[in-house]
Amino acid sequence: MAHKAVRRKRRRHPPPRHRALELLASSRDGCTEAVMRAYGFTTRQIVDLVRDGLATAHSQRVVLGRRVIEVARVRITEAGRRVLGDKL
């Protein structure tokens, strides 16, 4: 009796674009560029999301002690949510 080799499906990690959209969708107010970079996304990947209409970015002034700094906040768009819906 011959035994067939059983192939197990490898669990694939979602592509970076999909992971970035999931991160943005999970946050009501979006994420700062710094948070996205901390999760391993490059500035180029963030720019591509915005360029492709899947996210928006705007600058925001934040007061830290006596300092005022500008941060970029990134939010998912409806088009980005549709991309996530197609992948589910």
PDB file of N, CA, C and O in Angstrom:
ATOM      1  N   MET A   1       0.844  -1.177   0.000  1.00  0.00           N
ATOM      2  CA  MET A   1       0.000   0.000   0.000  1.00  0.00           C
ATOM      3  C   MET A   1       0.893   1.245   0.000  1.00  0.00           C
ATOM      4  O   MET A   1       1.678   1.459   0.924  1.00  0.00           O
ATOM      5  N   ALA A   2       0.766   2.025  -1.006  1.00  0.00           N
ATOM      6  CA  ALA A   2       1.588   3.229  -1.135  1.00  0.00           C
ATOM      7  C   ALA A   2       0.974   4.367  -0.329  1.00  0.00           C
ATOM      8  O   ALA A   2      -0.242   4.556  -0.302  1.00  0.00           O
ATOM      9  N   HIS A   3       1.836   5.101   0.313  1.00  0.00           N
ATOM     10  CA  HIS A   3       1.382   6.268   1.077  1.00  0.00           C
ATOM     11  C   HIS A   3       1.589   7.515   0.235  1.00  0.00           C
ATOM     12  O   HIS A   3       2.659   7.720  -0.339  1.00  0.00           O
ATOM     13  N   LYS A   4       0.593   8.318   0.169  1.00  0.00           N
ATOM     14  CA  LYS A   4       0.714   9.583  -0.541  1.00  0.00           C
ATOM     15  C   LYS A   4       1.296  10.622   0.407  1.00  0.00           C
ATOM     16  O   LYS A   4       0.952  10.678   1.588  1.00  0.00           O
ATOM     17  N   ALA A   5       2.157  11.414  -0.123  1.00  0.00           N
ATOM     18  CA  ALA A   5       2.704  12.508   0.671  1.00  0.00           C
ATOM     19  C   ALA A   5       1.622  13.569   0.821  1.00  0.00           C
ATOM     20  O   ALA A   5       0.996  13.986  -0.153  1.00  0.00           O
ATOM     21  N   VAL A   6       1.424  13.980   2.019  1.00  0.00           N
ATOM     22  CA  VAL A   6       0.427  15.001   2.289  1.00  0.00           C
ATOM     23  C   VAL A   6       1.118  16.356   2.308  1.00  0.00           C
ATOM     24  O   VAL A   6       2.034  16.603   3.093  1.00  0.00           O
ATOM     25  N   ARG A   7       0.658  17.210   1.434  1.00  0.00           N
ATOM     26  CA  ARG A   7       1.209  18.566   1.414  1.00  0.00           C
ATOM     27  C   ARG A   7       0.363  19.465   2.286  1.00  0.00           C
ATOM     28  O   ARG A   7      -0.857  19.545   2.142  1.00  0.00           O
ATOM     29  N   ARG A   8       1.018  20.115   3.161  1.00  0.00           N
ATOM     30  CA  ARG A   8       0.310  21.077   4.002  1.00  0.00           C
ATOM     31  C   ARG A   8       0.443  22.457   3.384  1.00  0.00           C
ATOM     32  O   ARG A   8       1.493  22.849   2.875  1.00  0.00           O
ATOM     33  N   LYS A   9      -0.632  23.150   3.449  1.00  0.00           N
ATOM     34  CA  LYS A   9      -0.586  24.516   2.932  1.00  0.00           C
ATOM     35  C   LYS A   9       0.226  25.368   3.889  1.00  0.00           C
ATOM     36  O   LYS A   9      -0.003  25.376   5.099  1.00  0.00           O
ATOM     37  N   ARG A  10       1.155  26.064   3.330  1.00  0.00           N
ATOM     38  CA  ARG A  10       1.925  26.995   4.147  1.00  0.00           C
ATOM     39  C   ARG A  10       1.096  28.233   4.384  1.00  0.00           C
ATOM     40  O   ARG A  10       0.445  28.751   3.477  1.00  0.00           O
ATOM     41  N   ARG A  11       1.127  28.686   5.584  1.00  0.00           N
ATOM     42  CA  ARG A  11       0.424  29.925   5.885  1.00  0.00           C
ATOM     43  C   ARG A  11       1.280  31.076   5.391  1.00  0.00           C
ATOM     44  O   ARG A  11       2.389  31.300   5.877  1.00  0.00           O
ATOM     45  N   ARG A  12       0.763  31.779   4.446  1.00  0.00           N
ATOM     46  CA  ARG A  12       1.519  32.872   3.858  1.00  0.00           C
ATOM     47  C   ARG A  12       1.209  34.163   4.586  1.00  0.00           C
ATOM     48  O   ARG A  12       0.077  34.414   4.999  1.00  0.00           O
ATOM     49  N   HIS A  13       2.221  34.958   4.730  1.00  0.00           N
ATOM     50  CA  HIS A  13       2.016  36.274   5.331  1.00  0.00           C
ATOM     51  C   HIS A  13       1.412  37.183   4.275  1.00  0.00           C
ATOM     52  O   HIS A  13       1.791  37.125   3.105  1.00  0.00           O
ATOM     53  N   PRO A  14       0.479  38.016   4.685  1.00  0.00           N
ATOM     54  CA  PRO A  14      -0.092  38.941   3.696  1.00  0.00           C
ATOM     55  C   PRO A  14       0.983  39.893   3.178  1.00  0.00           C
ATOM     56  O   PRO A  14       1.936  40.202   3.893  1.00  0.00           O
ATOM     57  N   PRO A  15       0.834  40.351   1.953  1.00  0.00           N
ATOM     58  CA  PRO A  15       1.813  41.295   1.414  1.00  0.00           C
ATOM     59  C   PRO A  15       1.837  42.572   2.250  1.00  0.00           C
ATOM     60  O   PRO A  15       0.864  42.898   2.930  1.00  0.00           O
ATOM     61  N   PRO A  16       2.954  43.289   2.193  1.00  0.00           N
ATOM     62  CA  PRO A  16       3.090  44.510   3.012  1.00  0.00           C
ATOM     63  C   PRO A  16       1.942  45.498   2.828  1.00  0.00           C
ATOM     64  O   PRO A  16       1.494  46.106   3.800  1.00  0.00           O
ATOM     65  N   ARG A  17       1.462  45.667   1.606  1.00  0.00           N
ATOM     66  CA  ARG A  17       0.375  46.624   1.360  1.00  0.00           C
ATOM     67  C   ARG A  17      -0.871  46.230   2.151  1.00  0.00           C
ATOM     68  O   ARG A  17      -1.532  47.080   2.747  1.00  0.00           O
ATOM     69  N   HIS A  18      -1.179  44.957   2.150  1.00  0.00           N
ATOM     70  CA  HIS A  18      -2.355  44.460   2.863  1.00  0.00           C
ATOM     71  C   HIS A  18      -2.176  44.626   4.381  1.00  0.00           C
ATOM     72  O   HIS A  18      -3.109  45.014   5.084  1.00  0.00           O
ATOM     73  N   ARG A  19      -0.980  44.332   4.870  1.00  0.00           N
ATOM     74  CA  ARG A  19      -0.708  44.499   6.307  1.00  0.00           C
ATOM     75  C   ARG A  19      -0.825  45.969   6.712  1.00  0.00           C
ATOM     76  O   ARG A  19      -1.354  46.286   7.777  1.00  0.00           O
ATOM     77  N   ALA A  20      -0.331  46.855   5.861  1.00  0.00           N
ATOM     78  CA  ALA A  20      -0.409  48.294   6.159  1.00  0.00           C
ATOM     79  C   ALA A  20      -1.867  48.740   6.212  1.00  0.00           C
ATOM     80  O   ALA A  20      -2.248  49.499   7.104  1.00  0.00           O
ATOM     81  N   LEU A  21      -2.678  48.285   5.279  1.00  0.00           N
ATOM     82  CA  LEU A  21      -4.096  48.649   5.275  1.00  0.00           C
ATOM     83  C   LEU A  21      -4.803  48.089   6.504  1.00  0.00           C
ATOM     84  O   LEU A  21      -5.665  48.755   7.078  1.00  0.00           O
ATOM     85  N   GLU A  22      -4.451  46.879   6.912  1.00  0.00           N
ATOM     86  CA  GLU A  22      -5.039  46.302   8.126  1.00  0.00           C
ATOM     87  C   GLU A  22      -4.693  47.145   9.346  1.00  0.00           C
ATOM     88  O   GLU A  22      -5.545  47.388  10.201  1.00  0.00           O
ATOM     89  N   LEU A  23      -3.442  47.589   9.428  1.00  0.00           N
ATOM     90  CA  LEU A  23      -3.017  48.433  10.544  1.00  0.00           C
ATOM     91  C   LEU A  23      -3.806  49.738  10.553  1.00  0.00           C
ATOM     92  O   LEU A  23      -4.299  50.159  11.599  1.00  0.00           O
ATOM     93  N   LEU A  24      -3.926  50.370   9.407  1.00  0.00           N
ATOM     94  CA  LEU A  24      -4.657  51.634   9.327  1.00  0.00           C
ATOM     95  C   LEU A  24      -6.139  51.439   9.641  1.00  0.00           C
ATOM     96  O   LEU A  24      -6.749  52.282  10.299  1.00  0.00           O
ATOM     97  N   ALA A  25      -6.715  50.345   9.179  1.00  0.00           N
ATOM     98  CA  ALA A  25      -8.138  50.081   9.429  1.00  0.00           C
ATOM     99  C   ALA A  25      -8.405  49.812  10.905  1.00  0.00           C
ATOM    100  O   ALA A  25      -9.506  50.066  11.393  1.00  0.00           O
ATOM    101  N   SER A  26      -7.418  49.305  11.609  1.00  0.00           N
ATOM    102  CA  SER A  26      -7.613  48.969  13.026  1.00  0.00           C
ATOM    103  C   SER A  26      -7.536  50.192  13.940  1.00  0.00           C
ATOM    104  O   SER A  26      -7.862  50.105  15.124  1.00  0.00           O
ATOM    105  N   SER A  27      -7.114  51.308  13.404  1.00  0.00           N
ATOM    106  CA  SER A  27      -6.964  52.523  14.208  1.00  0.00           C
ATOM    107  C   SER A  27      -7.974  53.575  13.756  1.00  0.00           C
ATOM    108  O   SER A  27      -7.972  53.986  12.595  1.00  0.00           O
ATOM    109  N   ARG A  28      -8.820  54.002  14.659  1.00  0.00           N
ATOM    110  CA  ARG A  28      -9.876  54.957  14.326  1.00  0.00           C
ATOM    111  C   ARG A  28      -9.334  56.255  13.746  1.00  0.00           C
ATOM    112  O   ARG A  28      -9.906  56.813  12.809  1.00  0.00           O
ATOM    113  N   ASP A  29      -8.221  56.736  14.312  1.00  0.00           N
ATOM    114  CA  ASP A  29      -7.643  58.007  13.868  1.00  0.00           C
ATOM    115  C   ASP A  29      -6.462  57.843  12.923  1.00  0.00           C
ATOM    116  O   ASP A  29      -5.754  58.811  12.644  1.00  0.00           O
ATOM    117  N   GLY A  30      -6.245  56.639  12.432  1.00  0.00           N
ATOM    118  CA  GLY A  30      -5.094  56.388  11.579  1.00  0.00           C
ATOM    119  C   GLY A  30      -3.833  56.250  12.423  1.00  0.00           C
ATOM    120  O   GLY A  30      -3.903  56.126  13.646  1.00  0.00           O
ATOM    121  N   CYS A  31      -2.702  56.272  11.774  1.00  0.00           N
ATOM    122  CA  CYS A  31      -1.410  56.102  12.445  1.00  0.00           C
ATOM    123  C   CYS A  31      -0.459  57.198  11.997  1.00  0.00           C
ATOM    124  O   CYS A  31      -0.591  57.747  10.903  1.00  0.00           O
ATOM    125  N   THR A  32       0.479  57.501  12.839  1.00  0.00           N
ATOM    126  CA  THR A  32       1.519  58.426  12.411  1.00  0.00           C
ATOM    127  C   THR A  32       2.511  57.658  11.540  1.00  0.00           C
ATOM    128  O   THR A  32       2.590  56.430  11.587  1.00  0.00           O
ATOM    129  N   GLU A  33       3.251  58.403  10.759  1.00  0.00           N
ATOM    130  CA  GLU A  33       4.279  57.769   9.932  1.00  0.00           C
ATOM    131  C   GLU A  33       5.276  57.033  10.820  1.00  0.00           C
ATOM    132  O   GLU A  33       5.757  55.960  10.455  1.00  0.00           O
ATOM    133  N   ALA A  34       5.587  57.600  11.975  1.00  0.00           N
ATOM    134  CA  ALA A  34       6.548  56.969  12.883  1.00  0.00           C
ATOM    135  C   ALA A  34       6.054  55.603  13.358  1.00  0.00           C
ATOM    136  O   ALA A  34       6.839  54.659  13.451  1.00  0.00           O
ATOM    137  N   VAL A  35       4.772  55.493  13.654  1.00  0.00           N
ATOM    138  CA  VAL A  35       4.216  54.205  14.088  1.00  0.00           C
ATOM    139  C   VAL A  35       4.293  53.197  12.950  1.00  0.00           C
ATOM    140  O   VAL A  35       4.658  52.040  13.157  1.00  0.00           O
ATOM    141  N   MET A  36       3.949  53.640  11.756  1.00  0.00           N
ATOM    142  CA  MET A  36       4.001  52.726  10.612  1.00  0.00           C
ATOM    143  C   MET A  36       5.432  52.263  10.357  1.00  0.00           C
ATOM    144  O   MET A  36       5.662  51.099  10.030  1.00  0.00           O
ATOM    145  N   ARG A  37       6.380  53.162  10.504  1.00  0.00           N
ATOM    146  CA  ARG A  37       7.787  52.786  10.321  1.00  0.00           C
ATOM    147  C   ARG A  37       8.224  51.827  11.421  1.00  0.00           C
ATOM    148  O   ARG A  37       9.031  50.928  11.181  1.00  0.00           O
ATOM    149  N   ALA A  38       7.692  52.017  12.626  1.00  0.00           N
ATOM    150  CA  ALA A  38       8.019  51.097  13.720  1.00  0.00           C
ATOM    151  C   ALA A  38       7.495  49.689  13.432  1.00  0.00           C
ATOM    152  O   ALA A  38       8.073  48.706  13.896  1.00  0.00           O
ATOM    153  N   TYR A  39       6.411  49.587  12.675  1.00  0.00           N
ATOM    154  CA  TYR A  39       5.867  48.294  12.274  1.00  0.00           C
ATOM    155  C   TYR A  39       6.595  47.714  11.056  1.00  0.00           C
ATOM    156  O   TYR A  39       6.259  46.628  10.585  1.00  0.00           O
ATOM    157  N   GLY A  40       7.585  48.439  10.556  1.00  0.00           N
ATOM    158  CA  GLY A  40       8.418  47.911   9.478  1.00  0.00           C
ATOM    159  C   GLY A  40       8.085  48.398   8.089  1.00  0.00           C
ATOM    160  O   GLY A  40       8.662  47.914   7.116  1.00  0.00           O
ATOM    161  N   PHE A  41       7.164  49.347   7.967  1.00  0.00           N
ATOM    162  CA  PHE A  41       6.809  49.865   6.644  1.00  0.00           C
ATOM    163  C   PHE A  41       7.767  50.992   6.271  1.00  0.00           C
ATOM    164  O   PHE A  41       8.155  51.799   7.116  1.00  0.00           O
ATOM    165  N   THR A  42       8.136  51.034   5.016  1.00  0.00           N
ATOM    166  CA  THR A  42       9.048  52.077   4.548  1.00  0.00           C
ATOM    167  C   THR A  42       8.264  53.319   4.141  1.00  0.00           C
ATOM    168  O   THR A  42       7.056  53.266   3.913  1.00  0.00           O
ATOM    169  N   THR A  43       8.968  54.418   4.058  1.00  0.00           N
ATOM    170  CA  THR A  43       8.342  55.655   3.603  1.00  0.00           C
ATOM    171  C   THR A  43       7.803  55.462   2.186  1.00  0.00           C
ATOM    172  O   THR A  43       6.735  55.972   1.850  1.00  0.00           O
ATOM    173  N   ARG A  44       8.534  54.737   1.371  1.00  0.00           N
ATOM    174  CA  ARG A  44       8.096  54.481  -0.013  1.00  0.00           C
ATOM    175  C   ARG A  44       6.768  53.725  -0.042  1.00  0.00           C
ATOM    176  O   ARG A  44       5.901  54.037  -0.858  1.00  0.00           O
ATOM    177  N   GLN A  45       6.599  52.744   0.832  1.00  0.00           N
ATOM    178  CA  GLN A  45       5.352  51.980   0.882  1.00  0.00           C
ATOM    179  C   GLN A  45       4.188  52.880   1.301  1.00  0.00           C
ATOM    180  O   GLN A  45       3.085  52.765   0.765  1.00  0.00           O
ATOM    181  N   ILE A  46       4.435  53.764   2.248  1.00  0.00           N
ATOM    182  CA  ILE A  46       3.394  54.685   2.701  1.00  0.00           C
ATOM    183  C   ILE A  46       3.015  55.643   1.567  1.00  0.00           C
ATOM    184  O   ILE A  46       1.834  55.885   1.317  1.00  0.00           O
ATOM    185  N   VAL A  47       4.020  56.179   0.892  1.00  0.00           N
ATOM    186  CA  VAL A  47       3.778  57.088  -0.233  1.00  0.00           C
ATOM    187  C   VAL A  47       2.978  56.380  -1.324  1.00  0.00           C
ATOM    188  O   VAL A  47       2.075  56.975  -1.911  1.00  0.00           O
ATOM    189  N   ASP A  48       3.297  55.124  -1.598  1.00  0.00           N
ATOM    190  CA  ASP A  48       2.570  54.371  -2.622  1.00  0.00           C
ATOM    191  C   ASP A  48       1.098  54.191  -2.249  1.00  0.00           C
ATOM    192  O   ASP A  48       0.229  54.279  -3.116  1.00  0.00           O
ATOM    193  N   LEU A  49       0.811  53.943  -0.976  1.00  0.00           N
ATOM    194  CA  LEU A  49      -0.584  53.819  -0.533  1.00  0.00           C
ATOM    195  C   LEU A  49      -1.353  55.109  -0.801  1.00  0.00           C
ATOM    196  O   LEU A  49      -2.485  55.086  -1.283  1.00  0.00           O
ATOM    197  N   VAL A  50      -0.717  56.231  -0.482  1.00  0.00           N
ATOM    198  CA  VAL A  50      -1.359  57.538  -0.688  1.00  0.00           C
ATOM    199  C   VAL A  50      -1.510  57.810  -2.182  1.00  0.00           C
ATOM    200  O   VAL A  50      -2.573  58.236  -2.634  1.00  0.00           O
ATOM    201  N   ARG A  51      -0.463  57.568  -2.936  1.00  0.00           N
ATOM    202  CA  ARG A  51      -0.500  57.807  -4.389  1.00  0.00           C
ATOM    203  C   ARG A  51      -1.589  56.986  -5.070  1.00  0.00           C
ATOM    204  O   ARG A  51      -2.236  57.457  -6.005  1.00  0.00           O
ATOM    205  N   ASP A  52      -1.790  55.756  -4.599  1.00  0.00           N
ATOM    206  CA  ASP A  52      -2.787  54.872  -5.202  1.00  0.00           C
ATOM    207  C   ASP A  52      -4.196  55.094  -4.665  1.00  0.00           C
ATOM    208  O   ASP A  52      -5.126  54.384  -5.049  1.00  0.00           O
ATOM    209  N   GLY A  53      -4.360  56.075  -3.778  1.00  0.00           N
ATOM    210  CA  GLY A  53      -5.680  56.422  -3.269  1.00  0.00           C
ATOM    211  C   GLY A  53      -6.208  55.486  -2.183  1.00  0.00           C
ATOM    212  O   GLY A  53      -7.398  55.517  -1.868  1.00  0.00           O
ATOM    213  N   LEU A  54      -5.335  54.655  -1.608  1.00  0.00           N
ATOM    214  CA  LEU A  54      -5.765  53.718  -0.575  1.00  0.00           C
ATOM    215  C   LEU A  54      -5.638  54.304   0.824  1.00  0.00           C
ATOM    216  O   LEU A  54      -6.180  53.758   1.784  1.00  0.00           O
ATOM    217  N   ALA A  55      -4.919  55.417   0.935  1.00  0.00           N
ATOM    218  CA  ALA A  55      -4.739  56.097   2.214  1.00  0.00           C
ATOM    219  C   ALA A  55      -4.567  57.586   1.947  1.00  0.00           C
ATOM    220  O   ALA A  55      -4.263  58.006   0.831  1.00  0.00           O
ATOM    221  N   THR A  56      -4.767  58.366   2.991  1.00  0.00           N
ATOM    222  CA  THR A  56      -4.495  59.799   2.924  1.00  0.00           C
ATOM    223  C   THR A  56      -3.452  60.125   3.976  1.00  0.00           C
ATOM    224  O   THR A  56      -3.296  59.392   4.952  1.00  0.00           O
ATOM    225  N   ALA A  57      -2.748  61.208   3.783  1.00  0.00           N
ATOM    226  CA  ALA A  57      -1.755  61.648   4.767  1.00  0.00           C
ATOM    227  C   ALA A  57      -1.867  63.150   4.920  1.00  0.00           C
ATOM    228  O   ALA A  57      -2.049  63.877   3.943  1.00  0.00           O
ATOM    229  N   HIS A  58      -1.759  63.600   6.135  1.00  0.00           N
ATOM    230  CA  HIS A  58      -1.723  65.040   6.377  1.00  0.00           C
ATOM    231  C   HIS A  58      -0.808  65.312   7.558  1.00  0.00           C
ATOM    232  O   HIS A  58      -0.589  64.445   8.404  1.00  0.00           O
ATOM    233  N   SER A  59      -0.284  66.512   7.605  1.00  0.00           N
ATOM    234  CA  SER A  59       0.611  66.864   8.708  1.00  0.00           C
ATOM    235  C   SER A  59      -0.215  67.419   9.867  1.00  0.00           C
ATOM    236  O   SER A  59      -1.273  68.020   9.683  1.00  0.00           O
ATOM    237  N   GLN A  60       0.309  67.194  11.045  1.00  0.00           N
ATOM    238  CA  GLN A  60      -0.381  67.595  12.259  1.00  0.00           C
ATOM    239  C   GLN A  60       0.667  68.125  13.237  1.00  0.00           C
ATOM    240  O   GLN A  60       1.731  67.525  13.393  1.00  0.00           O
ATOM    241  N   ARG A  61       0.376  69.220  13.880  1.00  0.00           N
ATOM    242  CA  ARG A  61       1.305  69.761  14.879  1.00  0.00           C
ATOM    243  C   ARG A  61       0.996  69.162  16.235  1.00  0.00           C
ATOM    244  O   ARG A  61      -0.157  69.093  16.660  1.00  0.00           O
ATOM    245  N   VAL A  62       2.052  68.732  16.905  1.00  0.00           N
ATOM    246  CA  VAL A  62       1.921  68.117  18.219  1.00  0.00           C
ATOM    247  C   VAL A  62       2.851  68.856  19.170  1.00  0.00           C
ATOM    248  O   VAL A  62       3.997  69.151  18.829  1.00  0.00           O
ATOM    249  N   VAL A  63       2.352  69.151  20.365  1.00  0.00           N
ATOM    250  CA  VAL A  63       3.157  69.832  21.368  1.00  0.00           C
ATOM    251  C   VAL A  63       3.742  68.787  22.318  1.00  0.00           C
ATOM    252  O   VAL A  63       3.014  68.017  22.945  1.00  0.00           O
ATOM    253  N   LEU A  64       5.070  68.779  22.408  1.00  0.00           N
ATOM    254  CA  LEU A  64       5.777  67.896  23.332  1.00  0.00           C
ATOM    255  C   LEU A  64       6.595  68.777  24.269  1.00  0.00           C
ATOM    256  O   LEU A  64       7.648  69.298  23.901  1.00  0.00           O
ATOM    257  N   GLY A  65       6.086  68.930  25.480  1.00  0.00           N
ATOM    258  CA  GLY A  65       6.767  69.846  26.403  1.00  0.00           C
ATOM    259  C   GLY A  65       6.688  71.250  25.850  1.00  0.00           C
ATOM    260  O   GLY A  65       5.601  71.788  25.643  1.00  0.00           O
ATOM    261  N   ARG A  66       7.844  71.840  25.613  1.00  0.00           N
ATOM    262  CA  ARG A  66       7.891  73.184  25.039  1.00  0.00           C
ATOM    263  C   ARG A  66       8.062  73.169  23.524  1.00  0.00           C
ATOM    264  O   ARG A  66       8.041  74.215  22.875  1.00  0.00           O
ATOM    265  N   ARG A  67       8.227  72.004  22.986  1.00  0.00           N
ATOM    266  CA  ARG A  67       8.489  71.896  21.553  1.00  0.00           C
ATOM    267  C   ARG A  67       7.208  71.591  20.773  1.00  0.00           C
ATOM    268  O   ARG A  67       6.325  70.872  21.241  1.00  0.00           O
ATOM    269  N   VAL A  68       7.141  72.150  19.596  1.00  0.00           N
ATOM    270  CA  VAL A  68       6.052  71.843  18.662  1.00  0.00           C
ATOM    271  C   VAL A  68       6.695  71.111  17.486  1.00  0.00           C
ATOM    272  O   VAL A  68       7.615  71.622  16.848  1.00  0.00           O
ATOM    273  N   ILE A  69       6.195  69.911  17.214  1.00  0.00           N
ATOM    274  CA  ILE A  69       6.730  69.152  16.090  1.00  0.00           C
ATOM    275  C   ILE A  69       5.593  68.834  15.122  1.00  0.00           C
ATOM    276  O   ILE A  69       4.422  68.827  15.502  1.00  0.00           O
ATOM    277  N   GLU A  70       5.952  68.575  13.884  1.00  0.00           N
ATOM    278  CA  GLU A  70       4.957  68.168  12.890  1.00  0.00           C
ATOM    279  C   GLU A  70       5.115  66.686  12.634  1.00  0.00           C
ATOM    280  O   GLU A  70       6.219  66.184  12.425  1.00  0.00           O
ATOM    281  N   VAL A  71       3.996  66.000  12.656  1.00  0.00           N
ATOM    282  CA  VAL A  71       3.997  64.575  12.354  1.00  0.00           C
ATOM    283  C   VAL A  71       3.043  64.327  11.193  1.00  0.00           C
ATOM    284  O   VAL A  71       2.092  65.078  10.982  1.00  0.00           O
ATOM    285  N   ALA A  72       3.310  63.273  10.453  1.00  0.00           N
ATOM    286  CA  ALA A  72       2.418  62.895   9.357  1.00  0.00           C
ATOM    287  C   ALA A  72       1.465  61.824   9.871  1.00  0.00           C
ATOM    288  O   ALA A  72       1.903  60.805  10.407  1.00  0.00           O
ATOM    289  N   ARG A  73       0.168  62.050   9.710  1.00  0.00           N
ATOM    290  CA  ARG A  73      -0.842  61.075  10.113  1.00  0.00           C
ATOM    291  C   ARG A  73      -1.429  60.461   8.844  1.00  0.00           C
ATOM    292  O   ARG A  73      -1.804  61.168   7.909  1.00  0.00           O
ATOM    293  N   VAL A  74      -1.499  59.138   8.834  1.00  0.00           N
ATOM    294  CA  VAL A  74      -1.965  58.392   7.668  1.00  0.00           C
ATOM    295  C   VAL A  74      -3.268  57.695   8.034  1.00  0.00           C
ATOM    296  O   VAL A  74      -3.369  57.063   9.086  1.00  0.00           O
ATOM    297  N   ARG A  75      -4.265  57.813   7.159  1.00  0.00           N
ATOM    298  CA  ARG A  75      -5.570  57.173   7.383  1.00  0.00           C
ATOM    299  C   ARG A  75      -5.968  56.384   6.148  1.00  0.00           C
ATOM    300  O   ARG A  75      -5.619  56.742   5.023  1.00  0.00           O
ATOM    301  N   ILE A  76      -6.695  55.318   6.373  1.00  0.00           N
ATOM    302  CA  ILE A  76      -7.189  54.493   5.275  1.00  0.00           C
ATOM    303  C   ILE A  76      -8.372  55.205   4.609  1.00  0.00           C
ATOM    304  O   ILE A  76      -9.132  55.907   5.275  1.00  0.00           O
ATOM    305  N   THR A  77      -8.521  55.021   3.304  1.00  0.00           N
ATOM    306  CA  THR A  77      -9.658  55.584   2.571  1.00  0.00           C
ATOM    307  C   THR A  77     -10.691  54.482   2.332  1.00  0.00           C
ATOM    308  O   THR A  77     -10.450  53.312   2.630  1.00  0.00           O
ATOM    309  N   GLU A  78     -11.834  54.873   1.793  1.00  0.00           N
ATOM    310  CA  GLU A  78     -12.856  53.875   1.448  1.00  0.00           C
ATOM    311  C   GLU A  78     -12.318  52.898   0.404  1.00  0.00           C
ATOM    312  O   GLU A  78     -12.635  51.709   0.444  1.00  0.00           O
ATOM    313  N   ALA A  79     -11.513  53.392  -0.521  1.00  0.00           N
ATOM    314  CA  ALA A  79     -10.909  52.502  -1.523  1.00  0.00           C
ATOM    315  C   ALA A  79     -10.009  51.474  -0.842  1.00  0.00           C
ATOM    316  O   ALA A  79      -9.983  50.309  -1.240  1.00  0.00           O
ATOM    317  N   GLY A  80      -9.276  51.900   0.174  1.00  0.00           N
ATOM    318  CA  GLY A  80      -8.433  50.976   0.930  1.00  0.00           C
ATOM    319  C   GLY A  80      -9.258  49.936   1.663  1.00  0.00           C
ATOM    320  O   GLY A  80      -8.884  48.765   1.725  1.00  0.00           O
ATOM    321  N   ARG A  81     -10.384  50.367   2.218  1.00  0.00           N
ATOM    322  CA  ARG A  81     -11.281  49.416   2.903  1.00  0.00           C
ATOM    323  C   ARG A  81     -11.868  48.407   1.915  1.00  0.00           C
ATOM    324  O   ARG A  81     -12.058  47.238   2.250  1.00  0.00           O
ATOM    325  N   ARG A  82     -12.150  48.867   0.704  1.00  0.00           N
ATOM    326  CA  ARG A  82     -12.664  47.932  -0.318  1.00  0.00           C
ATOM    327  C   ARG A  82     -11.604  46.888  -0.667  1.00  0.00           C
ATOM    328  O   ARG A  82     -11.926  45.716  -0.858  1.00  0.00           O
ATOM    329  N   VAL A  83     -10.352  47.307  -0.749  1.00  0.00           N
ATOM    330  CA  VAL A  83      -9.272  46.351  -1.032  1.00  0.00           C
ATOM    331  C   VAL A  83      -9.223  45.303   0.070  1.00  0.00           C
ATOM    332  O   VAL A  83      -9.070  44.114  -0.213  1.00  0.00           O
ATOM    333  N   LEU A  84      -9.351  45.727   1.316  1.00  0.00           N
ATOM    334  CA  LEU A  84      -9.358  44.768   2.429  1.00  0.00           C
ATOM    335  C   LEU A  84     -10.563  43.838   2.327  1.00  0.00           C
ATOM    336  O   LEU A  84     -10.445  42.639   2.580  1.00  0.00           O
ATOM    337  N   GLY A  85     -11.711  44.379   1.961  1.00  0.00           N
ATOM    338  CA  GLY A  85     -12.914  43.564   1.836  1.00  0.00           C
ATOM    339  C   GLY A  85     -12.796  42.507   0.755  1.00  0.00           C
ATOM    340  O   GLY A  85     -13.334  41.408   0.893  1.00  0.00           O
ATOM    341  N   ASP A  86     -12.096  42.832  -0.312  1.00  0.00           N
ATOM    342  CA  ASP A  86     -11.900  41.885  -1.410  1.00  0.00           C
ATOM    343  C   ASP A  86     -11.003  40.732  -0.997  1.00  0.00           C
ATOM    344  O   ASP A  86     -11.107  39.636  -1.548  1.00  0.00           O
ATOM    345  N   LYS A  87     -10.113  40.969  -0.019  1.00  0.00           N
ATOM    346  CA  LYS A  87      -9.143  39.951   0.380  1.00  0.00           C
ATOM    347  C   LYS A  87      -9.684  39.032   1.465  1.00  0.00           C
ATOM    348  O   LYS A  87      -9.083  37.997   1.752  1.00  0.00           O
ATOM    349  N   LEU A  88     -10.801  39.392   2.065  1.00  0.00           N
ATOM    350  CA  LEU A  88     -11.330  38.575   3.175  1.00  0.00           C
ATOM    351  C   LEU A  88     -12.077  37.368   2.701  1.00  0.00           C
ATOM    352  O   LEU A  88     -12.575  36.591   3.515  1.00  0.00           O
TER     353      LEU A  88
END
